[in-house]
Amino acid sequence: MRAGSTVQPAPWKAREWLAQVTDPEIPVLTIEDLGILRDVRWDGDELVVTITPTYSGCPAMRTIEQGVQDVLHAHGVERVRVEEQLSPAWTTDWLSDAGREKLRAYGIAPPAGRATSKRALFAPLPAVACPRCGSTNTTRVSEFGSTACKAQYRCDDCLEPFDYFKCL
């Protein structure tokens, strides 16, 4: 390759590479697992990657953006632009099944059910299964966990505390 030239992989290939970029707050999840990787396309000689934050103002977005650039630069793509798309807003429905299982294996209960409406915020608490023993005999200890997208729970059977990835 001559100096100044850039690799121009097919968008699907770049997307494969980007599937290894992880969430800095929950490092077992990739941006693909989260469903925040929305689009990969060429705009002339610049690869444009579109991502949607899990919530507006998410502090992890700058780190994720850097991860996207680092992975693509490592594969020879020199010109990269990362764009944020806020609409439609991200929902936990976009989590992949593999991502849900990775959360459980990591000790974080995945979202219970699906986010069908923002009115779900006012609905009764869901039955949250303990990621360690599987019991749904659990109690919410705090609406907020280690990050804004998680709540703190305790299993009333095995007595272990755990985070629950809120259904948004």
C-alpha atoms as an extended CHARMM CRD file, in Angstrom:
* protein
*
       168  EXT
         1         1  MET       CA              0.0000000000        0.0000000000        0.0000000000  PROA      1               0.0000000000
         2         2  ARG       CA              1.3870000000        3.4180000000       -0.8660000000  PROA      2               0.0000000000
         3         3  ALA       CA              1.9090000000        6.1220000000        1.7460000000  PROA      3               0.0000000000
         4         4  GLY       CA             -1.2270000000        8.1120000000        2.4810000000  PROA      4               0.0000000000
         5         5  SER       CA             -3.5600000000        5.4300000000        1.1480000000  PROA      5               0.0000000000
         6         6  THR       CA             -6.1610000000        3.7930000000        3.3150000000  PROA      6               0.0000000000
         7         7  VAL       CA             -7.7030000000        0.3430000000        3.3970000000  PROA      7               0.0000000000
         8         8  GLN       CA            -11.3350000000        0.4850000000        2.2790000000  PROA      8               0.0000000000
         9         9  PRO       CA            -12.9750000000       -2.7170000000        3.4840000000  PROA      9               0.0000000000
        10        10  ALA       CA            -16.5590000000       -3.5510000000        2.7340000000  PROA      10              0.0000000000
        11        11  PRO       CA            -18.8190000000       -2.1620000000        5.4530000000  PROA      11              0.0000000000
        12        12  TRP       CA            -19.7420000000       -5.6970000000        6.5670000000  PROA      12              0.0000000000
        13        13  LYS       CA            -16.0440000000       -6.4740000000        7.1220000000  PROA      13              0.0000000000
        14        14  ALA       CA            -15.5040000000       -3.2800000000        9.1480000000  PROA      14              0.0000000000
        15        15  ARG       CA            -18.6090000000       -4.2010000000       11.1540000000  PROA      15              0.0000000000
        16        16  GLU       CA            -17.0120000000       -7.5890000000       11.9290000000  PROA      16              0.0000000000
        17        17  TRP       CA            -13.9420000000       -5.7870000000       13.2850000000  PROA      17              0.0000000000
        18        18  LEU       CA            -16.0860000000       -3.4010000000       15.3020000000  PROA      18              0.0000000000
        19        19  ALA       CA            -17.8570000000       -6.3400000000       16.9450000000  PROA      19              0.0000000000
        20        20  GLN       CA            -14.8260000000       -6.6020000000       19.2560000000  PROA      20              0.0000000000
        21        21  VAL       CA            -15.2230000000       -3.0810000000       20.7180000000  PROA      21              0.0000000000
        22        22  THR       CA            -16.4370000000       -3.4680000000       24.2920000000  PROA      22              0.0000000000
        23        23  ASP       CA            -18.4680000000       -1.3090000000       26.6280000000  PROA      23              0.0000000000
        24        24  PRO       CA            -16.0580000000        0.1910000000       29.1810000000  PROA      24              0.0000000000
        25        25  GLU       CA            -18.6770000000       -0.0140000000       31.9530000000  PROA      25              0.0000000000
        26        26  ILE       CA            -19.5960000000       -3.6570000000       31.2720000000  PROA      26              0.0000000000
        27        27  PRO       CA            -16.5510000000       -5.0800000000       29.4660000000  PROA      27              0.0000000000
        28        28  VAL       CA            -18.1340000000       -8.4520000000       28.6950000000  PROA      28              0.0000000000
        29        29  LEU       CA            -20.5390000000       -6.6940000000       26.3000000000  PROA      29              0.0000000000
        30        30  THR       CA            -19.5750000000       -5.4890000000       22.8580000000  PROA      30              0.0000000000
        31        31  ILE       CA            -21.2020000000       -2.5960000000       21.0380000000  PROA      31              0.0000000000
        32        32  GLU       CA            -22.7860000000       -5.2570000000       18.8470000000  PROA      32              0.0000000000
        33        33  ASP       CA            -24.1870000000       -7.1060000000       21.9010000000  PROA      33              0.0000000000
        34        34  LEU       CA            -25.6650000000       -3.8180000000       23.1340000000  PROA      34              0.0000000000
        35        35  GLY       CA            -27.1690000000       -3.0540000000       19.7290000000  PROA      35              0.0000000000
        36        36  ILE       CA            -25.6630000000        0.4400000000       19.6760000000  PROA      36              0.0000000000
        37        37  LEU       CA            -23.6780000000       -0.1330000000       16.4660000000  PROA      37              0.0000000000
        38        38  ARG       CA            -26.2290000000        1.2170000000       13.9860000000  PROA      38              0.0000000000
        39        39  ASP       CA            -24.4890000000        1.6930000000       10.6550000000  PROA      39              0.0000000000
        40        40  VAL       CA            -21.1460000000        1.4260000000        8.8900000000  PROA      40              0.0000000000
        41        41  ARG       CA            -20.7970000000        3.1050000000        5.4870000000  PROA      41              0.0000000000
        42        42  TRP       CA            -18.3150000000        4.8680000000        3.2700000000  PROA      42              0.0000000000
        43        43  ASP       CA            -18.6150000000        8.5920000000        2.5750000000  PROA      43              0.0000000000
        44        44  GLY       CA            -15.9470000000        9.0740000000       -0.0760000000  PROA      44              0.0000000000
        45        45  ASP       CA            -12.6880000000        7.9560000000        1.5050000000  PROA      45              0.0000000000
        46        46  GLU       CA            -13.9910000000        8.2700000000        5.0780000000  PROA      46              0.0000000000
        47        47  LEU       CA            -15.5830000000        5.3560000000        6.9470000000  PROA      47              0.0000000000
        48        48  VAL       CA            -18.6080000000        6.5960000000        8.8980000000  PROA      48              0.0000000000
        49        49  VAL       CA            -19.6660000000        4.5750000000       11.9190000000  PROA      49              0.0000000000
        50        50  THR       CA            -23.0100000000        5.4260000000       13.5150000000  PROA      50              0.0000000000
        51        51  ILE       CA            -23.6600000000        4.5290000000       17.1380000000  PROA      51              0.0000000000
        52        52  THR       CA            -26.5660000000        5.2350000000       19.4800000000  PROA      52              0.0000000000
        53        53  PRO       CA            -25.8380000000        5.8830000000       23.1580000000  PROA      53              0.0000000000
        54        54  THR       CA            -27.6870000000        3.7650000000       25.6910000000  PROA      54              0.0000000000
        55        55  TYR       CA            -28.8810000000        7.0550000000       27.1200000000  PROA      55              0.0000000000
        56        56  SER       CA            -28.2780000000       10.7000000000       26.2740000000  PROA      56              0.0000000000
        57        57  GLY       CA            -25.1180000000       11.8950000000       27.9820000000  PROA      57              0.0000000000
        58        58  CYS       CA            -23.7350000000        8.3990000000       28.6000000000  PROA      58              0.0000000000
        59        59  PRO       CA            -20.1390000000        8.9540000000       29.7940000000  PROA      59              0.0000000000
        60        60  ALA       CA            -18.9380000000        5.7530000000       28.0950000000  PROA      60              0.0000000000
        61        61  MET       CA            -19.5630000000        7.1210000000       24.5810000000  PROA      61              0.0000000000
        62        62  ARG       CA            -16.2040000000        8.9080000000       24.2770000000  PROA      62              0.0000000000
        63        63  THR       CA            -14.3610000000        5.7230000000       25.2670000000  PROA      63              0.0000000000
        64        64  ILE       CA            -16.4610000000        3.6600000000       22.8450000000  PROA      64              0.0000000000
        65        65  GLU       CA            -15.7720000000        6.1900000000       20.0770000000  PROA      65              0.0000000000
        66        66  GLN       CA            -12.0330000000        5.8850000000       20.7610000000  PROA      66              0.0000000000
        67        67  GLY       CA            -12.3500000000        2.0830000000       20.6990000000  PROA      67              0.0000000000
        68        68  VAL       CA            -14.0670000000        2.2620000000       17.2900000000  PROA      68              0.0000000000
        69        69  GLN       CA            -11.2930000000        4.4550000000       15.9050000000  PROA      69              0.0000000000
        70        70  ASP       CA             -8.5320000000        2.3030000000       17.4280000000  PROA      70              0.0000000000
        71        71  VAL       CA             -9.9000000000       -0.9420000000       15.9550000000  PROA      71              0.0000000000
        72        72  LEU       CA            -10.3550000000        0.5470000000       12.4860000000  PROA      72              0.0000000000
        73        73  HSD       CA             -6.9400000000        2.2380000000       12.5060000000  PROA      73              0.0000000000
        74        74  ALA       CA             -5.3700000000       -1.0900000000       13.5490000000  PROA      74              0.0000000000
        75        75  HSD       CA             -6.8970000000       -2.6100000000       10.3860000000  PROA      75              0.0000000000
        76        76  GLY       CA             -5.4990000000        0.1380000000        8.1690000000  PROA      76              0.0000000000
        77        77  VAL       CA             -8.5440000000        2.3890000000        7.8980000000  PROA      77              0.0000000000
        78        78  GLU       CA             -7.1080000000        5.8890000000        8.2900000000  PROA      78              0.0000000000
        79        79  ARG       CA            -10.1340000000        8.1570000000        7.9140000000  PROA      79              0.0000000000
        80        80  VAL       CA            -12.8920000000        7.3750000000       10.4080000000  PROA      80              0.0000000000
        81        81  ARG       CA            -15.8220000000        9.5040000000       11.5300000000  PROA      81              0.0000000000
        82        82  VAL       CA            -18.0260000000        8.3880000000       14.4130000000  PROA      82              0.0000000000
        83        83  GLU       CA            -21.5160000000        9.8580000000       14.4980000000  PROA      83              0.0000000000
        84        84  GLU       CA            -24.0890000000        9.5780000000       17.2610000000  PROA      84              0.0000000000
        85        85  GLN       CA            -27.7030000000        8.9200000000       16.3340000000  PROA      85              0.0000000000
        86        86  LEU       CA            -30.1310000000        9.7680000000       19.1300000000  PROA      86              0.0000000000
        87        87  SER       CA            -33.3680000000        8.8250000000       17.3900000000  PROA      87              0.0000000000
        88        88  PRO       CA            -34.8070000000        6.3360000000       17.7080000000  PROA      88              0.0000000000
        89        89  ALA       CA            -33.6470000000        6.1630000000       21.3020000000  PROA      89              0.0000000000
        90        90  TRP       CA            -31.8450000000        3.0170000000       22.3820000000  PROA      90              0.0000000000
        91        91  THR       CA            -33.8450000000        0.4280000000       24.2820000000  PROA      91              0.0000000000
        92        92  THR       CA            -32.8150000000       -2.7480000000       26.0830000000  PROA      92              0.0000000000
        93        93  ASP       CA            -34.8190000000       -4.5600000000       23.4090000000  PROA      93              0.0000000000
        94        94  TRP       CA            -31.7430000000       -4.0240000000       21.2240000000  PROA      94              0.0000000000
        95        95  LEU       CA            -29.5920000000       -6.2220000000       23.4730000000  PROA      95              0.0000000000
        96        96  SER       CA            -28.7270000000       -9.4200000000       21.6670000000  PROA      96              0.0000000000
        97        97  ASP       CA            -29.5690000000      -12.8070000000       23.1680000000  PROA      97              0.0000000000
        98        98  ALA       CA            -25.8210000000      -13.4440000000       23.4140000000  PROA      98              0.0000000000
        99        99  GLY       CA            -25.4360000000      -10.1290000000       25.2690000000  PROA      99              0.0000000000
       100       100  ARG       CA            -28.1790000000      -11.0840000000       27.7260000000  PROA      100             0.0000000000
       101       101  GLU       CA            -26.4300000000      -14.3720000000       28.4310000000  PROA      101             0.0000000000
       102       102  LYS       CA            -23.0590000000      -12.6210000000       28.8390000000  PROA      102             0.0000000000
       103       103  LEU       CA            -24.6390000000      -10.2940000000       31.4190000000  PROA      103             0.0000000000
       104       104  ARG       CA            -26.0230000000      -13.2490000000       33.3650000000  PROA      104             0.0000000000
       105       105  ALA       CA            -22.6830000000      -15.1000000000       33.2860000000  PROA      105             0.0000000000
       106       106  TYR       CA            -20.9350000000      -11.9100000000       34.4740000000  PROA      106             0.0000000000
       107       107  GLY       CA            -23.2570000000      -11.6900000000       37.4860000000  PROA      107             0.0000000000
       108       108  ILE       CA            -25.6140000000       -8.9850000000       36.2080000000  PROA      108             0.0000000000
       109       109  ALA       CA            -29.2630000000       -9.8770000000       35.7740000000  PROA      109             0.0000000000
       110       110  PRO       CA            -30.3400000000       -9.0050000000       32.2150000000  PROA      110             0.0000000000
       111       111  PRO       CA            -33.4790000000       -6.9260000000       31.6370000000  PROA      111             0.0000000000
       112       112  ALA       CA            -36.6200000000       -8.8290000000       32.5900000000  PROA      112             0.0000000000
       113       113  GLY       CA            -38.9600000000       -8.8010000000       29.6120000000  PROA      113             0.0000000000
       114       114  ARG       CA            -39.0360000000       -6.2130000000       26.8830000000  PROA      114             0.0000000000
       115       115  ALA       CA            -39.4060000000       -2.4370000000       26.9310000000  PROA      115             0.0000000000
       116       116  THR       CA            -42.7670000000       -1.9680000000       25.2670000000  PROA      116             0.0000000000
       117       117  SER       CA            -43.4740000000        1.5240000000       26.5290000000  PROA      117             0.0000000000
       118       118  LYS       CA            -41.9370000000        4.3190000000       28.5630000000  PROA      118             0.0000000000
       119       119  ARG       CA            -44.9180000000        3.7820000000       30.8920000000  PROA      119             0.0000000000
       120       120  ALA       CA            -42.9920000000        0.6910000000       32.0120000000  PROA      120             0.0000000000
       121       121  LEU       CA            -41.0800000000        3.0490000000       34.2950000000  PROA      121             0.0000000000
       122       122  PHE       CA            -44.2540000000        3.2950000000       36.4050000000  PROA      122             0.0000000000
       123       123  ALA       CA            -45.2150000000       -0.3770000000       36.2390000000  PROA      123             0.0000000000
       124       124  PRO       CA            -44.8330000000       -2.8140000000       39.1290000000  PROA      124             0.0000000000
       125       125  LEU       CA            -41.3090000000       -4.1360000000       39.6220000000  PROA      125             0.0000000000
       126       126  PRO       CA            -40.5160000000       -7.0790000000       37.3420000000  PROA      126             0.0000000000
       127       127  ALA       CA            -39.5850000000      -10.4970000000       38.7060000000  PROA      127             0.0000000000
       128       128  VAL       CA            -35.7920000000      -10.3050000000       38.4710000000  PROA      128             0.0000000000
       129       129  ALA       CA            -33.9520000000      -13.6290000000       38.5160000000  PROA      129             0.0000000000
       130       130  CYS       CA            -30.7370000000      -13.8640000000       40.5020000000  PROA      130             0.0000000000
       131       131  PRO       CA            -27.8780000000      -14.3920000000       38.0110000000  PROA      131             0.0000000000
       132       132  ARG       CA            -26.1730000000      -16.7310000000       40.5090000000  PROA      132             0.0000000000
       133       133  CYS       CA            -28.8950000000      -19.1600000000       41.6230000000  PROA      133             0.0000000000
       134       134  GLY       CA            -31.8010000000      -18.3050000000       39.2660000000  PROA      134             0.0000000000
       135       135  SER       CA            -34.3000000000      -17.5560000000       42.0460000000  PROA      135             0.0000000000
       136       136  THR       CA            -36.8630000000      -14.8260000000       41.4360000000  PROA      136             0.0000000000
       137       137  ASN       CA            -37.2070000000      -14.3400000000       45.1990000000  PROA      137             0.0000000000
       138       138  THR       CA            -35.2920000000      -11.0670000000       44.9580000000  PROA      138             0.0000000000
       139       139  THR       CA            -35.5880000000       -7.5690000000       46.4090000000  PROA      139             0.0000000000
       140       140  ARG       CA            -34.5980000000       -4.2390000000       44.9250000000  PROA      140             0.0000000000
       141       141  VAL       CA            -32.2000000000       -2.5500000000       47.3420000000  PROA      141             0.0000000000
       142       142  SER       CA            -31.6360000000        0.6180000000       45.3150000000  PROA      142             0.0000000000
       143       143  GLU       CA            -32.9990000000        2.0200000000       42.0630000000  PROA      143             0.0000000000
       144       144  PHE       CA            -29.4260000000        2.8970000000       41.1370000000  PROA      144             0.0000000000
       145       145  GLY       CA            -26.4730000000        0.5600000000       40.8800000000  PROA      145             0.0000000000
       146       146  SER       CA            -22.8890000000        1.0550000000       39.8070000000  PROA      146             0.0000000000
       147       147  THR       CA            -24.0640000000        2.8440000000       36.6480000000  PROA      147             0.0000000000
       148       148  ALA       CA            -27.2720000000        4.7050000000       35.7810000000  PROA      148             0.0000000000
       149       149  CYS       CA            -28.5380000000        1.8040000000       33.6760000000  PROA      149             0.0000000000
       150       150  LYS       CA            -28.4060000000       -0.6700000000       36.5700000000  PROA      150             0.0000000000
       151       151  ALA       CA            -30.2860000000       -1.1350000000       39.8460000000  PROA      151             0.0000000000
       152       152  GLN       CA            -29.0040000000       -2.9600000000       42.9330000000  PROA      152             0.0000000000
       153       153  TYR       CA            -30.8220000000       -6.1370000000       44.0060000000  PROA      153             0.0000000000
       154       154  ARG       CA            -30.3940000000       -8.8530000000       46.6240000000  PROA      154             0.0000000000
       155       155  CYS       CA            -31.3810000000      -12.4850000000       46.2820000000  PROA      155             0.0000000000
       156       156  ASP       CA            -33.4940000000      -13.5150000000       49.2770000000  PROA      156             0.0000000000
       157       157  ASP       CA            -32.5990000000      -17.1970000000       48.7480000000  PROA      157             0.0000000000
       158       158  CYS       CA            -28.8090000000      -17.2240000000       48.2640000000  PROA      158             0.0000000000
       159       159  LEU       CA            -28.4450000000      -13.7850000000       49.9500000000  PROA      159             0.0000000000
       160       160  GLU       CA            -26.0560000000      -12.5100000000       47.2710000000  PROA      160             0.0000000000
       161       161  PRO       CA            -26.2500000000       -8.9060000000       46.0470000000  PROA      161             0.0000000000
       162       162  PHE       CA            -26.2820000000       -8.2950000000       42.2940000000  PROA      162             0.0000000000
       163       163  ASP       CA            -26.8110000000       -5.6180000000       39.6820000000  PROA      163             0.0000000000
       164       164  TYR       CA            -29.8710000000       -5.6610000000       37.4290000000  PROA      164             0.0000000000
       165       165  PHE       CA            -29.6270000000       -4.1000000000       33.9720000000  PROA      165             0.0000000000
       166       166  LYS       CA            -32.8140000000       -2.0300000000       33.9120000000  PROA      166             0.0000000000
       167       167  CYS       CA            -35.3810000000       -2.5110000000       31.1840000000  PROA      167             0.0000000000
       168       168  LEU       CA            -35.4270000000        0.7710000000       29.2660000000  PROA      168             0.0000000000
